[in-house]
């Protein structure tokens, strides 16, 4: 795989999720990209989203990133 090349595209993930996946779990809640992705996926409504991690930390990142996580479950 070439440097910077993704293993899969977001379109592939969306297509799979829309057809069969009901819940996506992100254990990397310390990664801002995962928090942003969780917010976007929940907003678009193509899967339930769960962020694993410290709820206080996730809330701090949510505020800093200015994203809506109301539809995202945190555990």
Secondary structure, 3 states (H helix, E strand, C coil): CCCCCCCCCHHHHHHHHHHCCCEEEECCCCCHHHHHHHHHHHHHCCCEEEECCCHHHHHHHHHHHCCCCCCEEEC
